[in-house]
Amino acid sequence: MFVKQIENGLDLQEITKNIAAIYDTSLFPGESIPPHFHPDFEELYYVLSGYGLMSIGEEKQEISRSDVVYIPAPAPHTLMNTGNVPLRFVTVSVGVALDKKD
């Protein structure tokens, strides 16, 4: 049995086959995650509390409590807390095999 706390993220690549990591993250009002992408991971964000503006590629959408956001690999994405309370969310990163063309 594997039981661990998520504190500061939990790297699962040595234990699981496809799940790379899980994070419990809080962004304070006005804070954001800078634009970035993951070439070998898709992600799910599950919003626990607060509000934010999610950007994936050219798409932007307000997100809030109980929303689940899917981020495909290797889509550029960012998230900004647009509310006046902390935005808290859980991220699950899953490894994917991307088609490689010669």
Backbone hydrogen bonds in HBPLUS format (Angstrom, degrees):
<---DONOR---> <-ACCEPTOR-->    atom                        ^
c    i                          cat <-CA-CA->   ^        H-A-AA   ^      H-
h    n   atom  resd res      DA  || num        DHA   H-A  angle D-A-AA Bond
n    s   type  num  typ     dist DA aas  dist angle  dist       angle   num
A0009-GLY N   A0006-ILE O   2.68 MM   3  5.20 131.7  1.91 163.2 164.7     1
A0010-LEU N   A0022-ILE O   2.90 MM  12  5.38 143.0  2.04 150.3 162.0     2
A0022-ILE N   A0010-LEU O   3.13 MM  12  5.38 144.1  2.26 133.4 144.2     3
A0012-LEU N   A0020-ALA O   2.72 MM   8  5.03 162.3  1.75 133.4 136.6     4
A0015-ILE N   A0012-LEU O   2.98 MM   3  5.32 150.9  2.06 112.3 121.4     5
A0016-THR N   A0012-LEU O   2.89 MM   4  5.85 174.8  1.89 177.9 176.3     6
A0095-GLY N   A0018-ASN O   2.55 MM  77  4.98 160.7  1.59 163.2 161.6     7
A0020-ALA N   A0093-SER O   2.65 MM  73  5.32 146.0  1.76 137.5 148.3     8
A0021-ALA N   A0093-SER O   3.35 MM  72  5.18 157.1  2.40 129.5 132.2     9
A0093-SER N   A0021-ALA O   2.88 MM  72  5.18 171.9  1.89 150.5 153.2    10
A0023-TYR N   A0091-THR O   2.84 MM  68  5.00 152.4  1.91 141.6 149.7    11
A0091-THR N   A0023-TYR O   2.83 MM  68  5.00 154.1  1.90 137.7 146.5    12
A0025-THR N   A0089-PHE O   2.85 MM  64  5.44 169.2  1.86 172.1 168.8    13
A0089-PHE N   A0025-THR O   2.88 MM  64  5.44 157.0  1.93 154.9 162.6    14
A0027-LEU N   A0087-LEU O   2.81 MM  60  5.09 155.7  1.86 141.6 149.5    15
A0087-LEU N   A0027-LEU O   2.82 MM  60  5.09 166.4  1.84 153.7 156.3    16
A0031-GLU N   A0028-PHE O   2.83 MM   3  5.39 162.9  1.86 145.1 149.5    17
A0030-GLY N   A0081-ASN O   3.23 MM  51  5.39 154.7  2.30 134.0 138.8    18
A0081-ASN N   A0031-GLU O   2.92 MM  50  5.70 172.8  1.92 176.1 177.6    19
A0033-ILE N   A0079-LEU O   2.79 MM  46  5.31 156.9  1.85 155.6 163.7    20
A0036-HIS N   A0077-HIS O   3.11 MM  41  5.70 148.6  2.21 144.7 152.9    21
A0077-HIS N   A0036-HIS O   2.86 MM  41  5.70 156.8  1.91 160.4 166.7    22
A0096-VAL N   A0040-ASP O   2.93 MM  56  5.50 157.6  1.98 139.7 141.6    23
A0042-GLU N   A0094-VAL O   2.90 MM  52  5.38 156.5  1.96 155.3 158.4    24
A0094-VAL N   A0042-GLU O   2.84 MM  52  5.38 171.2  1.85 165.1 167.8    25
A0043-GLU N   A0071-ILE O   2.89 MM  28  5.03 163.2  1.92 144.8 150.5    26
A0071-ILE N   A0043-GLU O   2.84 MM  28  5.03 167.4  1.86 153.4 152.5    27
A0044-LEU N   A0092-VAL O   2.99 MM  48  5.26 145.2  2.11 141.3 152.2    28
A0092-VAL N   A0044-LEU O   2.92 MM  48  5.26 155.1  1.99 148.4 156.6    29
A0045-TYR N   A0069-VAL O   2.87 MM  24  5.02 157.0  1.92 143.1 151.0    30
A0069-VAL N   A0045-TYR O   2.82 MM  24  5.02 158.4  1.86 145.7 153.2    31
A0046-TYR N   A0090-VAL O   2.80 MM  44  5.14 156.2  1.86 149.3 157.4    32
A0090-VAL N   A0046-TYR O   2.86 MM  44  5.14 158.3  1.91 144.1 148.2    33
A0047-VAL N   A0067-ASP O   2.95 MM  20  5.44 168.2  1.96 163.3 166.9    34
A0066-SER N   A0047-VAL O   2.85 MM  19  5.30 159.4  1.89 148.1 144.9    35
A0048-LEU N   A0088-ARG O   2.76 MM  40  5.41 152.4  1.84 140.7 149.3    36
A0049-SER N   A0088-ARG O   3.23 MM  39  5.22 156.9  2.29 140.0 139.7    37
A0088-ARG N   A0049-SER O   2.87 MM  39  5.22 155.1  1.93 137.9 146.1    38
A0052-GLY N   A0063-ILE O   2.97 MM  11  5.29 149.0  2.07 147.9 148.2    39
A0063-ILE N   A0052-GLY O   2.78 MM  11  5.29 160.0  1.82 148.6 152.9    40
A0053-LEU N   A0080-MET O   2.79 MM  27  5.22 151.8  1.87 148.0 157.4    41
A0080-MET N   A0053-LEU O   3.07 MM  27  5.22 153.0  2.15 132.7 141.1    42
A0054-MET N   A0061-GLN O   2.89 MM   7  5.38 165.3  1.91 156.9 152.5    43
A0061-GLN N   A0054-MET O   2.89 MM   7  5.38 152.1  1.97 151.3 160.1    44
A0055-SER N   A0078-THR O   2.96 MM  23  5.25 168.2  1.97 156.0 154.5    45
A0078-THR N   A0055-SER O   2.95 MM  23  5.25 146.8  2.06 143.8 149.8    46
A0056-ILE N   A0059-GLU O   2.94 MM   3  5.33 150.8  2.02 142.6 152.1    47
A0059-GLU N   A0056-ILE O   3.03 MM   3  5.33 145.5  2.15 140.2 134.6    48
A0057-GLY N   A0076-PRO O   2.77 MM  19  5.32 159.6  1.81 154.4 160.9    49
A0067-ASP N   A0064-SER O   3.00 MM   3  5.81 153.5  2.07 149.5 153.5    50
A0075-ALA N   A0072-PRO O   2.90 MM   3  5.70 150.2  1.98 129.0 138.3    51
